[in-house]
Amino acid sequence: MNAPARIERRSSVCPHDCPSSCALEIEVIDGRTIGRVTGDEGQDYTAGVICAKVARYAERIHHPDRLTQPLRRVGPKGSGRFEPISWDDALDLVAAKFLEAERDFGAESVWPYYYAGTMGLLMRDGIHRLRHVKKYSGQHNTICTNMAWTGYVAGTGILAGPDPREMAKSDCVVIWGTNAVHTQVNVMTHATRARKERGAKIVVVDVYDNATMKQADLKLILRPGTDAALACAVMHILFRDGLADRAYMARYADKPEELEAHLKTRDPVWAAAITGLSVEDIEAFARLVGERKRTFLRLGYGFSRQRNGAVAMHATASIATVAGSWKYEGGGAFHSNSAIFHWRKSLIEGLDALDPEMRKLDQSQIGRVLTGEAQALRGGAPVKAMLVQNTNPVSVAPEQELVKAGFAREDLFVCVHEQFMTETAQYADIVLPATMFMEHDDVYQGGGHQFIQLGPKLIEPPGECRSNHAVICGIARRVGARHRGFEMEPREIIDWTLRESGWGSLDDLEAGKWIDAQPPFDKAHFIDGFAWRDGKFRFSPDWPKVPLANAGPMGPWAQMPAFPDQWDVIESVTPEHPFRLATSPARSFLNSSFTETPSSKKREGRPEVMIHPDDAREAGIADGDWVRLSNARGAVMLRARLFAGVLRGVLIAESIWPNAAYPDGRGINTLTGADAAAPYGGAAFHDIHVAIARIDAPESV
């Protein structure tokens, strides 16, 4: 008789690119496999709630299509034809190609390229140690946070704010530009608690009637790229109706009188014409904010992914200052807590070897970089060799046709370290199998909360999978890179980083499972002043001096408005491209992760674009018809879904589906641009103009 399975409950943390960084409890079965994954109720931000896709993680970590051995390309680039190769031979070849590129074109011709496939500090950021020691090209991270972080910090001076758990103590929770039900479900946990316990109102501001809208007491569906107009009208009403906290602004803001004068013409009628909202809804929203002082503005990333995104983020955060909401528990504006952790990451990232003159290539402009555009290359050498970890640029990067053309270069050597055979891996010369988060040790910080958490190794990886740290160290030894971080085990580096950063030891963290790093109320709510030298919130930012710049001003930064305003630099509609497209996040995918799991694919169904029924009727499009979306960057074929929850003239494509899910292999990012948004770059994923037309079913279907 077989012995019953031995099941242990072990603690971990979700590693995926999400502000929630959920605390997890995981069933480990006989020390080899995992079973149920649930939220850890002991951590009071996660509060036992996690998203459905992570709850089904067993089907991802034990997926039969996981990469489990190193592979060498034997077919044309992009063909997906590979043969097995040993780890030693694979790493020897990678090192030889890196050394060859360095010899012929200089160290900057090697570009380690990464992003947030894991949010673990060691496994995500350790690639910099190799970069810095070898003086390989740097990376300007523009694909996600630039406009949002810059806009928020332009006002506050720091990327931090009220304790996000305070949403449960609010009288009005404004969820602005984030479909939290899809992307950070814990926001809804605390917002709905406030409604249940305090009678709080939930306001949702977004560009379509999504899952979060269904929880709203007041829905505000506006045109993409018009959020600043709404924010300006709200502040206009607060000043007009005596709801602005003038005493608060006199002490805590830089130019309140000038702001009030500036907003005189930014009334609800003006904003209604720009946003598509009704005057009545704008007035109602402003009254809620003005009368319910405990208003918590939870500001997401979505609305910042426009060419005017930094200005929009700054304008929305300014509402809390005009209303004086910051001084109340349950009040203020929160975007991210990333600045509270005061990490010393010199060992993880090799910062002691950093050359400040290293060129930084724009992550979002990878297509332009790889196709040799001189400006994208910063006038330097071509990229001849790459290591890609934690990202899938052939699917997720803008200007997808350029990205594919770049990766198809026969003179470009690419090593991809991955968990599945992604579109980027198919273009690689060497593919290395990667561990998942339960198969290695790492440490995590919350972006949407305040916890430091340990994700320990729980099970052995399948086959020959190796961690990011192991791969970086293996390459380093072969290319002559010397740094003590390459000689240390992950737990040693984590322990050193915790101790040097003032967070105790690894043993302490392991015993406690997490550290609550939330600053005290007065600091988090800026009671002692905002983080600028004079302690005042900046209504009028000095954009080039916002302390997040790491590549110098980019885009049309000199034309940015002096005060919160609607800045008309978005990709406007034209007679040739009369629709605005936003590529909003799907519920069961996370960027290009989870697109391989059966339950996620079943729940998402197929690539579709939402179109208003009246627009569809005028274009001769019926529900389920094949349509072609197009602009100067290319064209995409997918199905139409008639949906009255979008405004006329707006299209929504919840993404990111693999390119192979589209008839001709062209995914939705074929249509997105990579021109740098002001002031420090960034990809405007929800700022796209397109044409739409009905087509016959493609032959490949």
C-alpha positions in Angstrom: 0.0 0.0 0.0 1.4 3.4 -1.0 2.1 5.8 1.7 0.0 9.0 1.7 1.6 12.1 0.2 3.4 14.3 2.6 2.1 17.9 2.3 3.8 20.9 3.9 2.5 24.4 3.9 5.3 26.8 3.0 5.5 30.5 2.7 6.5 32.4 -0.5 5.8 35.5 -2.4 4.5 36.1 -6.0 7.4 37.2 -8.2 5.4 38.6 -11.1 5.3 42.2 -12.4 2.5 43.5 -10.2 2.4 46.1 -7.4 0.8 43.6 -5.0 3.7 41.2 -4.5 1.3 38.9 -2.8 2.3 36.8 0.3 1.6 33.2 -0.5 1.1 29.9 1.2 2.0 26.9 -1.0 1.3 23.2 -0.6 4.6 21.4 -1.2 3.9 17.7 -1.9 6.6 15.1 -1.0 9.2 17.9 -1.4 8.9 17.7 -5.2 5.8 19.2 -6.5 3.3 21.9 -5.5 -0.4 21.8 -5.0 -2.7 24.6 -3.9 -1.5 28.2 -3.8 -3.4 30.6 -1.6 -2.8 34.0 -0.1 -1.2 34.3 3.3 -3.8 35.8 5.7 -1.2 36.8 8.1 0.2 39.6 5.9 -2.4 42.3 6.2 -2.0 43.9 2.7 -2.5 40.6 0.8 -5.0 39.6 3.5 -5.3 36.1 2.1 -6.5 37.3 -1.3 -4.6 36.5 -4.6 -5.5 36.5 -8.2 -6.9 33.4 -9.9 -3.9 33.0 -12.3 -1.4 32.7 -9.4 -3.8 30.4 -7.5 -3.5 28.0 -10.5 0.3 28.2 -10.5 0.8 24.4 -10.3 -0.2 24.2 -14.0 2.5 26.7 -14.9 5.4 25.4 -12.8 4.7 21.8 -13.8 3.8 22.6 -17.4 4.9 19.9 -19.9 6.2 22.5 -22.3 8.7 24.0 -19.9 12.3 24.3 -21.2 14.4 21.8 -19.3 17.7 21.6 -21.3 20.0 24.0 -23.1 19.4 24.4 -26.8 21.4 25.5 -29.8 19.8 26.9 -32.9 20.0 24.7 -36.1 17.4 26.4 -38.3 16.8 30.0 -39.5 16.3 32.7 -36.9 12.7 32.6 -35.7 12.1 29.1 -36.9 12.2 27.5 -33.5 14.5 24.7 -34.7 17.0 23.8 -32.0 19.1 20.8 -30.8 20.2 20.0 -27.3 23.6 21.2 -26.1 25.4 20.8 -22.8 25.5 23.6 -20.3 29.3 23.9 -20.5 29.2 24.0 -24.3 26.4 26.5 -24.3 28.1 28.9 -21.8 31.4 28.5 -23.6 29.7 29.6 -26.8 28.0 32.5 -25.2 31.3 33.7 -23.7 33.2 33.3 -26.9 30.6 35.4 -28.8 30.6 38.1 -26.1 34.4 38.2 -26.2 34.4 38.3 -30.0 32.0 41.3 -30.0 34.1 43.1 -27.4 37.3 42.5 -29.3 35.9 43.7 -32.7 33.5 46.5 -31.6 34.2 47.3 -28.0 32.4 46.2 -24.8 29.4 48.4 -25.5 28.5 46.1 -28.4 27.2 43.6 -25.8 23.8 44.5 -24.4 22.4 42.5 -21.4 18.7 43.1 -21.8 16.2 42.3 -19.0 13.1 43.4 -17.2 10.4 42.3 -14.7 9.6 38.7 -15.5 10.7 38.3 -11.9 10.5 41.1 -9.3 13.1 39.4 -7.1 15.9 41.8 -6.4 18.7 39.2 -6.9 17.4 37.3 -9.9 16.1 40.4 -11.7 18.9 42.9 -11.0 21.9 40.6 -10.8 22.4 41.0 -14.6 23.7 44.5 -13.8 26.7 43.0 -12.0 27.9 41.5 -15.3 27.0 44.6 -17.2 28.9 46.9 -14.8 32.0 44.8 -14.4 32.4 44.3 -18.1 31.3 47.8 -19.2 28.6 46.4 -21.4 25.9 48.8 -22.7 23.5 50.0 -20.1 19.7 49.9 -20.3 17.4 52.9 -19.8 14.2 51.2 -18.4 11.4 53.0 -20.1 8.8 50.3 -20.8 6.7 50.6 -17.7 7.3 53.2 -15.0 9.0 56.3 -16.4 6.0 58.6 -17.0 4.1 57.5 -13.9 7.0 57.7 -11.4 8.2 61.0 -12.9 4.8 62.6 -12.7 4.2 61.6 -9.1 7.6 62.6 -7.9 7.4 65.9 -9.7 4.8 66.9 -7.1 5.9 65.0 -3.9 9.7 64.8 -4.4 9.7 61.1 -3.5 8.1 57.9 -4.7 6.2 57.1 -1.6 3.0 58.0 0.1 0.2 57.0 2.5 0.0 53.4 3.8 -2.1 51.7 1.1 -3.9 49.7 3.8 -5.5 53.0 4.7 -7.8 52.6 1.8 -9.9 50.6 4.3 -10.2 53.8 6.4 -11.2 56.1 3.6 -14.6 57.7 3.0 -13.9 57.9 -0.8 -11.5 55.6 -2.7 -10.6 56.8 -6.2 -9.2 54.0 -8.4 -7.7 55.9 -11.3 -6.2 54.4 -14.3 -5.8 50.8 -13.1 -8.1 47.9 -13.6 -7.4 46.6 -10.2 -9.6 43.5 -10.5 -7.3 42.4 -13.3 -3.9 43.7 -12.2 -3.8 44.2 -8.4 -6.8 42.6 -6.7 -5.7 43.6 -3.2 -6.7 47.2 -3.9 -10.3 46.0 -4.1 -9.9 44.1 -0.8 -9.3 47.4 1.1 -11.6 49.6 -1.0 -14.6 47.3 -0.5 -13.8 47.0 3.2 -14.1 50.8 3.4 -17.4 50.7 1.7 -18.7 48.0 3.9 -17.5 49.4 7.2 -17.6 53.2 6.6 -20.0 53.7 3.8 -17.2 54.9 1.6 -17.8 55.6 -2.1 -15.7 54.0 -4.7 -14.9 56.1 -7.8 -13.3 54.4 -10.8 -11.7 56.4 -13.6 -10.7 54.5 -16.7 -11.1 54.3 -20.5 -13.7 51.5 -20.6 -16.3 49.8 -18.6 -14.0 47.1 -17.2 -14.2 44.7 -14.3 -13.2 47.3 -11.7 -15.9 49.6 -13.0 -18.5 47.1 -11.9 -17.5 47.8 -8.3 -17.9 51.6 -8.6 -20.4 53.9 -7.1 -19.4 56.5 -9.7 -18.0 55.4 -13.1 -16.0 57.9 -15.1 -15.2 56.5 -18.5 -13.1 59.1 -20.4 -11.2 59.3 -23.6 -7.6 57.9 -23.5 -5.1 60.6 -22.8 -7.5 63.1 -21.2 -7.0 62.4 -17.5 -5.3 65.7 -16.8 -8.3 67.6 -18.2 -10.5 65.8 -15.6 -8.0 66.5 -12.8 -7.9 70.2 -13.7 -11.7 70.5 -13.7 -11.9 68.8 -10.3 -9.4 71.3 -8.9 -11.3 74.2 -10.6 -14.5 73.2 -8.8 -12.7 72.8 -5.4 -11.4 76.3 -5.7 -14.7 77.6 -7.1 -16.9 76.1 -4.4 -14.8 76.8 -1.3 -13.8 73.2 -1.0 -10.0 73.8 -1.5 -8.0 73.7 1.7 -6.3 77.1 1.4 -4.6 77.0 4.8 -3.1 73.6 3.9 -1.8 74.9 0.6 -0.4 78.0 2.1 1.9 75.9 4.2 2.5 72.8 2.0 2.3 74.0 -1.7 4.5 76.1 -3.9 2.2 78.3 -5.9 -1.5 77.9 -5.0 -2.6 81.3 -6.1 -1.0 80.9 -9.5 -2.6 77.5 -9.8 -6.0 78.8 -9.0 -5.6 81.6 -11.6 -4.4 79.1 -14.2 -7.4 76.8 -13.6 -10.0 79.6 -14.0 -10.7 78.5 -17.6 -10.4 74.8 -16.9 -14.1 74.4 -15.9 -16.3 71.3 -16.2 -17.6 72.4 -19.6 -14.1 72.6 -20.9 -13.2 69.2 -19.5 -16.4 67.5 -20.7 -15.6 68.5 -24.3 -12.1 67.0 -24.0 -12.8 63.8 -21.9 -16.3 62.8 -23.2 -17.6 62.9 -19.6 -20.7 64.7 -18.6 -20.5 68.0 -16.7 -22.8 66.4 -14.1 -20.4 63.5 -13.5 -17.4 65.8 -13.2 -19.3 68.0 -10.7 -20.3 65.0 -8.7 -16.8 63.6 -8.6 -15.4 67.0 -7.4 -18.0 67.2 -4.6 -17.1 63.7 -3.4 -13.4 64.7 -3.2 -14.1 68.0 -1.6 -16.7 67.0 0.9 -15.1 63.6 1.9 -11.7 64.7 3.2 -10.6 61.2 3.7 -10.3 60.6 0.0 -7.6 58.1 -1.1 -6.5 58.5 -4.7 -5.1 55.2 -5.8 -3.2 56.1 -9.0 -2.3 53.3 -11.4 0.1 53.0 -14.3 -2.5 52.7 -17.1 -3.3 56.4 -17.6 0.3 57.4 -17.6 1.1 55.2 -20.7 0.3 58.2 -22.9 2.7 60.7 -24.4 1.3 63.2 -21.8 1.4 60.6 -19.0 3.8 62.3 -16.7 1.7 65.5 -16.8 -1.5 63.5 -16.2 0.0 61.7 -13.2 1.2 65.0 -11.7 -2.2 66.6 -12.2 -4.1 63.8 -10.5 -1.7 63.8 -7.5 -2.2 67.6 -7.2 -5.9 67.0 -6.4 -5.0 65.7 -3.0 -3.0 68.8 -2.3 -5.7 71.2 -3.3 -8.2 69.3 -1.2 -5.8 68.9 1.7 -6.5 65.1 1.8 -2.9 64.3 2.7 -3.3 65.3 6.4 -6.0 62.6 7.1 -5.7 58.9 7.7 -7.3 57.3 4.7 -6.5 60.4 2.6 -3.9 61.5 0.1 -2.6 60.1 -3.2 -0.7 56.9 -3.6 1.1 55.4 -6.6 4.1 53.4 -5.4 6.2 52.8 -2.2 9.4 52.0 -4.1 11.5 54.7 -2.3 10.9 53.5 1.3 13.2 50.5 1.3 16.6 52.2 1.2 18.3 49.2 -0.3 22.1 49.0 -0.7 22.3 46.9 -3.8 26.0 47.3 -4.5 26.6 43.6 -4.2 23.6 42.5 -6.2 24.2 45.0 -9.0 28.0 45.4 -8.9 27.6 49.2 -8.3 31.2 49.5 -7.2 32.1 48.8 -10.8 29.6 51.2 -12.4 30.9 53.5 -15.0 28.7 56.6 -15.1 29.8 57.3 -18.7 28.4 53.9 -19.9 25.9 54.5 -22.7 22.3 53.6 -21.9 20.2 52.2 -24.7 16.4 52.8 -24.5 14.7 49.5 -23.6 11.6 50.5 -25.5 13.5 51.3 -28.6 15.1 47.9 -28.9 13.8 47.6 -32.5 15.6 50.8 -33.5 18.7 49.8 -31.6 18.9 46.4 -33.3 18.2 47.7 -36.7 21.1 50.2 -36.4 19.5 53.6 -36.0 22.3 55.9 -35.0 20.3 58.0 -32.6 19.0 54.9 -30.8 22.6 53.7 -30.6 23.6 57.0 -29.0 26.1 57.3 -31.8 28.0 54.3 -30.6 28.8 50.8 -31.8 26.2 48.4 -33.1 24.8 45.8 -30.8 26.4 42.5 -31.7 25.6 40.2 -28.8 22.8 40.0 -26.2 21.8 38.1 -23.1 18.0 38.3 -22.5 16.5 37.5 -19.1 13.1 38.1 -17.6 11.4 39.6 -20.7 10.0 38.7 -24.1 10.7 41.8 -26.3 9.6 40.2 -29.6 6.1 40.1 -28.1 6.0 43.0 -25.5 8.2 45.7 -27.0 6.8 48.5 -29.2 7.3 48.7 -32.9 7.2 44.9 -33.2 8.1 44.7 -36.9 11.4 46.6 -36.2 12.1 44.3 -33.2 11.6 41.2 -35.3 13.9 42.6 -38.0 16.5 43.3 -35.5 16.5 39.9 -33.9 16.5 38.3 -37.4 20.0 39.7 -38.1 22.5 36.9 -38.8 25.3 39.0 -37.4 23.6 39.3 -34.0 24.3 36.7 -31.4 21.5 36.2 -28.8 21.3 34.1 -25.7 17.9 33.8 -24.1 17.4 32.4 -20.6 13.8 31.5 -20.3 11.1 29.2 -18.8 9.2 28.6 -22.1 10.0 28.8 -25.8 8.8 32.4 -26.2 8.8 34.4 -29.4 12.1 35.9 -28.4 13.6 32.5 -27.6 12.7 31.3 -31.1 15.1 34.0 -32.5 17.9 33.0 -30.1 21.2 31.2 -31.0 21.3 29.7 -27.5 18.3 29.1 -25.3 19.0 28.3 -21.6 16.3 26.8 -19.3 15.4 29.0 -16.3 14.0 28.2 -12.8 10.7 29.6 -11.5 10.4 31.4 -8.2 9.7 28.3 -6.0 12.9 26.8 -7.4 15.4 29.4 -6.1 15.9 31.9 -3.2 15.1 35.6 -3.6 14.0 38.6 -1.8 11.2 41.0 -2.8 9.8 44.4 -2.0 6.2 45.6 -2.5 5.5 48.4 -5.0 1.9 48.7 -4.1 2.5 48.1 -0.4 5.3 48.3 2.2 6.5 44.7 2.9 9.9 43.1 2.3 9.4 39.4 1.8 11.5 36.3 1.4 10.8 33.8 -1.4 12.7 30.7 -0.4 13.5 27.7 -2.6 10.8 25.1 -2.0 11.4 22.4 -4.7 14.1 21.3 -7.1 13.7 22.6 -10.7 12.9 20.2 -13.5 15.6 18.8 -15.7 18.6 21.1 -16.1 17.0 24.5 -15.2 19.3 27.0 -13.6 18.6 30.3 -11.9 19.5 33.7 -13.3 22.2 34.1 -10.7 23.8 30.8 -11.8 23.8 31.8 -15.4 25.3 35.3 -14.8 28.1 33.7 -12.7 28.7 31.1 -15.3 29.1 33.7 -18.0 31.2 35.9 -15.8 33.8 33.3 -15.1 34.2 32.6 -18.8 34.5 36.3 -19.9 37.0 37.2 -17.2 34.6 39.3 -15.0 35.8 39.5 -11.4 33.5 40.5 -8.6 32.8 38.9 -5.2 29.1 38.7 -6.0 30.0 36.1 -8.7 31.5 33.9 -6.0 28.6 34.0 -3.5 25.5 31.9 -3.2 22.1 33.6 -3.4 21.4 33.4 0.3 24.8 35.0 1.1 24.0 37.9 -1.1 20.5 38.3 0.3 21.8 38.2 3.9 24.5 40.9 3.1 22.0 43.1 1.3 19.5 42.9 4.2 22.1 43.7 6.8 23.8 46.5 4.9 20.3 48.1 4.2 19.4 48.1 7.8 16.8 45.3 7.7 18.4 42.7 9.9 19.6 39.3 8.8 18.3 36.6 6.4 17.6 34.5 9.5 15.4 37.3 10.9 13.5 37.6 7.7 13.0 33.9 7.4 11.7 33.7 10.9 9.3 36.6 10.5 8.4 35.9 6.8 8.2 39.6 6.1 9.2 43.1 7.3 6.7 45.9 7.4 8.8 48.9 6.2 5.9 51.5 6.2 7.2 54.8 7.4 5.3 56.5 10.3 2.1 58.5 9.6 3.8 61.9 9.7 6.4 60.9 7.2 4.1 59.0 4.9 1.5 61.8 4.8 4.2 64.6 4.5 3.0 66.2 7.8 6.6 67.5 8.2 6.7 68.6 4.6 7.1 67.1 1.2 10.5 65.8 0.0 11.6 68.9 -1.7 14.1 71.1 0.1 11.4 73.7 1.0 8.9 71.0 2.1 6.3 72.1 -0.5 4.4 70.1 -3.0 5.2 71.3 -6.5 2.2 72.5 -8.4 4.8 73.9 -10.9 7.4 71.3 -11.4 10.9 71.8 -12.7 10.6 68.8 -15.0 14.3 68.4 -15.9 15.2 68.3 -12.2 12.8 65.6 -11.0 15.1 63.1 -9.1 14.4 60.1 -11.3 16.3 61.1 -14.4 18.8 58.5 -15.4 19.2 59.2 -19.1 18.7 63.0 -19.4 15.6 64.8 -20.7 13.9 63.1 -23.7 10.9 63.8 -25.8 9.4 67.3 -26.1 10.2 68.1 -22.4 10.8 71.8 -23.0 7.2 72.2 -24.0 5.7 70.6 -20.9 3.1 72.8 -19.2 4.2 74.9 -16.2 1.0 73.9 -14.2 -1.3 70.9 -14.3 -3.0 71.0 -17.7 -4.3 69.0 -20.7 -1.1 68.6 -22.8 -2.0 67.8 -26.4 0.9 65.7 -27.5 -1.0 62.4 -27.7 -1.3 60.6 -31.0 -4.5 62.3 -32.1 -7.0 60.8 -34.5 -6.8 61.7 -38.2 -9.1 61.0 -41.2 -6.8 58.1 -42.0 -6.7 56.8 -38.4 -9.9 57.9 -36.8 -9.8 55.6 -33.7 -7.8 55.7 -30.5 -6.6 52.2 -29.3 -5.6 51.2 -25.8 -3.9 47.8 -25.2 -5.2 47.2 -21.7 -4.2 44.3 -19.5 -6.0 41.0 -19.7 -7.3 39.4 -16.5 -5.7 35.9 -17.0 -2.4 37.0 -18.6 0.3 39.2 -17.1 2.2 40.8 -19.9 3.3 37.6 -21.8 3.3 35.4 -18.8 0.5 32.8 -18.2 -0.2 32.8 -22.0 1.0 29.2 -22.0 -1.3 27.9 -19.2 -4.5 26.1 -20.4 -6.8 27.7 -17.9 -5.6 31.3 -18.7 -6.0 30.7 -22.4 -9.4 29.2 -21.9 -10.6 32.2 -19.9 -9.3 34.8 -22.3 -10.7 33.0 -25.4 -9.0 34.7 -28.4 -7.5 38.0 -29.4 -10.3 40.6 -29.7 -10.8 44.3 -30.1 -13.7 46.0 -28.4 -15.6 48.5 -30.5 -18.8 50.5 -29.7 -21.8 49.1 -31.5 -22.6 52.4 -33.2 -19.0 52.6 -34.6 -19.2 49.0 -35.7 -22.5 49.6 -37.5 -21.1 52.5 -39.4 -18.1 50.4 -40.4 -20.1 47.4 -41.4 -18.7 45.3 -38.6 -20.7 42.6 -36.8 -19.8 40.9 -33.6 -17.1 38.3 -34.1 -16.1 39.6 -37.6 -12.5 39.6 -38.5 -11.1 43.1 -38.6 -7.8 44.7 -39.5 -6.3 47.4 -37.3 -3.6 49.5 -39.0 -1.4 52.5 -38.8 1.9 53.5 -40.2 3.8 51.0 -38.1 1.9 47.9 -39.4 -1.4 46.0 -39.2 -2.9 43.4 -37.0 -5.8 41.0 -37.7 -8.2 39.9 -34.9 -11.8 39.5 -34.1 -14.2 42.4 -33.2 -16.3 42.4 -30.1 -19.2 44.8 -29.9 -19.2 46.4 -26.5 -21.2 49.5 -25.4 -18.8 50.0 -22.5 -16.3 51.8 -24.7 -16.7 55.4 -25.9 -17.3 56.0 -29.5 -14.0 56.5 -31.4 -12.1 54.3 -28.8 -11.0 50.7 -29.2 -9.7 48.4 -26.5 -7.6 45.3 -27.1 -6.9 43.4 -23.8 -3.5 41.9 -24.3 -0.8 40.5 -24.6 -1.6 37.4 -26.6 1.4 35.6 -28.1 2.1 36.6 -31.7 1.3 33.1 -32.8 -2.3 33.6 -31.7 -2.7 36.1 -34.6 -3.2 34.7 -38.2 0.0 36.2 -39.6 2.1 36.2 -36.4 1.8 40.0 -35.9 0.8 40.8 -32.3 -0.8 43.9 -30.9 2.5 45.7 -30.3 3.0 45.9 -34.1 0.9 49.1 -33.7 2.6 50.7 -30.7 5.2 53.4 -31.0 8.6 53.8 -29.3 9.1 57.5 -29.6 10.3 58.8 -26.2 7.6 60.4 -24.0 8.6 63.5 -22.0 10.5 64.2 -19.9 12.6 61.0 -19.5 11.3 58.6 -22.0 8.7 55.8 -21.8 6.5 53.7 -24.1 3.0 55.0 -24.7 1.3 51.7 -25.0 -2.2 53.1 -24.6 -1.6 56.1 -27.0 -2.2 54.7 -30.5 -4.2 55.9 -33.5 -5.5 53.3 -35.9 -7.9 52.6 -38.7 -10.3 49.6 -38.4 -11.8 47.7 -41.3 -13.8 44.5 -41.7 -11.9 41.7 -43.6 -12.6 38.2 -44.8 -11.4 35.4 -42.6 -7.7 34.9 -43.1 -6.7 31.8 -45.0 -4.4 30.7 -42.1 -7.4 30.4 -39.7 
